[in-house]
């Protein structure tokens, strides 16, 4: 029961943070595997301290973190994705930044509609 209340509170906080943002653009320059198998850190022109694409957890998505403490980042905002969408973004970054050695790749998130766009910039 406490866990359900915690998830509801986190959802309310996330919705409050996303409110008012028409779009969030990430210009990625590096894409590397995180400590877990299907979690990847996106580096580049990002709006917070750390951005992670998570295609492994129960709730897939792009999570933005702020460092409240030097070693422990706190989740700031989570943009939820369906599993196929998460894998599409992952394969796009691998194709552009690793296989093609492109200098950058763009991911634009639209929190109000839940849509996203990927393009080579």
Long-range contacts (C-beta under 8 A, 24 or more apart in sequence): 10-75, 14-77, 14-78, 17-76, 17-77, 18-77, 18-79, 18-111, 18-112, 19-111, 21-111, 21-112, 22-110, 22-111, 22-112, 23-108, 23-109, 23-110, 23-111, 24-64, 24-79, 24-108, 24-109, 24-111, 25-106, 25-107, 25-108, 25-109, 26-51, 26-62, 26-106, 26-107, 26-108, 26-109, 27-104, 27-105, 27-106, 27-121, 28-93, 28-97, 28-104, 28-105, 28-106, 28-107, 29-97, 29-103, 29-104, 30-97, 31-93, 31-94, 31-97, 31-98, 31-105, 38-90, 40-90, 40-93, 42-93, 42-107, 44-104, 48-76, 48-77, 49-73, 53-86, 53-89, 53-90, 53-93, 54-86, 55-83, 55-86, 55-87, 55-90, 60-85, 60-86, 61-86, 62-89, 62-107, 62-109, 79-109, 79-111, 79-116, 80-114, 81-116, 85-116, 88-118, 89-116, 89-118, 92-118, 96-120
